[in-house]
Amino acid sequence: MNRYYFNFRQGDELSCDHVGMYLPDLDAARAEALYVWRELVEVAQSTGDVPEDCEIEIEDASHEPVLSIPLGRRTRLH
């Protein structure tokens, strides 16, 4: 199992994940990030406050960025 951290960036502001999550691989980390995005989008749409210029940045155990997933008004997650 590998440890991944899921940071949230909006514009120049970054909220860092200091706990992380143990997952089998980067594909599992990506799936987890997409699940979180879907939840965030549902909440944002219900309040009418869809975030713009946001992304989840996934870091590996050494805190090196390995993947980022953008979110904006036109982002569609399937």
N, C-alpha and C positions, 0 to 999 in steps of 0.2 A: 504494500500500500504506500502511496505517495501522499504527501501533505500539500494541499493547495490553499491559497488565500484568495478571497474574493473582495477586491476593493471596489468602491463605488466612486466614480468621478462625475462631477457636474461642472462643466466649464473648467475653471482653474482650481476648484475645490476637490480635495481627495479625502474620502473617509476610508481609512485602512482597516482591514480585517486583521486583528491581532491573534485570533484563535485558530483560524484555518479549519480544514476538513480533510480527513484521510479518505482518499478515493483510489481505485485501482489504476487509473491512467488519465491522460489529458482528455480523452473522449468522455469519460465519466464526469470530469470537472466541467467540461463544456455543457453537458446535459444538465448538470446541476445549475449552472449559471442561466441557462435558457429557462429552466423551471422557475427560478427566482424572477426572471424578467417577466414571464407570463403573469405571475402573481402581482408584481408591481404595476404592470399595464392594466390589469383588471381593477385594482384599487384606484389607480390614477384616472381611468376612464369613468369610474363611478363618481369621482369627485370633480371631474372636468378639468383636472390639473395634470395633463400629460407632460412629463418632463422632456425638455429638449437639451441637446448638447450633453448627453449623458452616456456613460458606458460602464460596464463591469470589466475590470482588469483582473485577470487571473495571474497569480504569481505562483511559482513553484516553491519548494521547501527552502531554497536559498534566497527567496524574495526577488527572483528574476522574473520579469514579465514574460509570460508564454502565450497569452491570448487576450484580446480585448473584443468585447461585444458591444457595439454601439446601440443606442436607443434614441429615438426621436419621433416626431409626429408621423413620419412616413415608414418607420421600422415595422416590419411584419414578421412575427415569429410563428412558424407553423408547427 
